[in-house]
Amino acid sequence: MAQDKSTGTVYLITEKSPQTQLFADYLAEHTCCEIRVQAPAATFSATVADRALLLIDSDHIAADALPAWQESLPESLVKAPIAALNVSDLDHALRALTCTQLKGIFYRNESLEVICKGIHTLLGGDLWMSRDLMARLILFYRKYQSNAFRPACGLTNREMEIISLLSAGSSNQQIAEKLFVSEHTVKSHLYNIFRKINVHNRIQALNWIHQNLGPLVPNADTVRNLQQRPEE
């Protein structure tokens, strides 16, 4: 199926230069979008496109400056998707994402073809991020969800580790081996978990996990324990 090449307007937020203009001309030719180069400190014109994408050059707006810059946007662009260009690495991307709600991330080494494809995807209402970055975000939100729910049901960190492994299908013996505890200790933890979430067996516990916590992964401490486990 051919990709939807719907046009729109891309506001390229960067300092104007001959190199910038060459980049803008390439995007205009290969995306069929209108490309408007906008200096970071400049005020947007009164006429703003309805279908727009804000593409920010990270070399000219630092991650921690994004919130203040976003607050200065005209009302007509407040809901427009924002993407960051020339992001140096995964850590840089995560810092930028903690500062503002970015819909797309383009690394410094991205090809022009990939950037054009990403622009169409973002204008179509979807996200554009690398698999590694999406995996980190999913892990973060799952951990946040678990941590946010844990105080309500009184589960400890260790009990959340066991719930994560239980959800992954681990047996009592496997949980004991992964956490370096006895199987008796695991059974004691499971008894306390079942009592706190008001279930009577493993199947009921799994149903409760899926309904209340969704798919889980072991938290950071569990991952470290597994990585430090000696070879057998």
Steps between C-alpha positions, in 0.01 A plus 500: 500500500641840407586731788269797553693807382263758651654846490523748784723775633823430684638776719875438513613666823867580449734785420494608137807420291581381146527142630162532671344626178641206304349263758165680484501486118568125510213442743263709291589308183480151652206540739278732293459704820542870545817557705519819704837571665444672834772633729453376860459853639279625215126562537270290288313682227129569535420243231555150637434179305220270618697180435839568650807334648758676718846358429747632758875502440648378830825680417319832548245426774626302799275239660452703819400806293217316323226568759551878490517497121182291477315742731573781253322323214187663357174332595458371146816286536459377857360165384737455206733198528858582600807301398867546585770496232876434543457310826842361592411170670245305705577685825458835323164381365382396847601838646305680229194281556500583872482872415219506245255273321692415186333285235816427305876461543751524216858412585793693360603215270153448346496494121300763311272225369418388854428858609259544208322176588478606864349837404217329310442265793482787751268705281281190482458508878738218595820494707848477349760354736761226493418154634757538780344827610146360489613199704650730765179706512280191532720373783479838672122522479454141615724566798314825571168317480624234741645753744187714485274203579718333764416735794126450440521124551790500748744292293869529584783530248584131543135402453489705179810313379327169567181617329706597194661156484167330569346693211787382278405138575779413744445211743569535873835326454594727210403810699712379792800443273466838329468691827758288691254402775357169616185353352346518847559878501331530162197310630482733800511805271231352278279435802531867601441616143187286462368636830563863401335473157225272630555193281542133592725345237749568222240510220291757686818698569592501130151620409530775761841607363375520143189695600670744736862534393506387140813335354793535738876463476741444792605831654853637490616322816384165364677561169822584684469184709458289189797668330718439806403135534808278463523260209391145587 
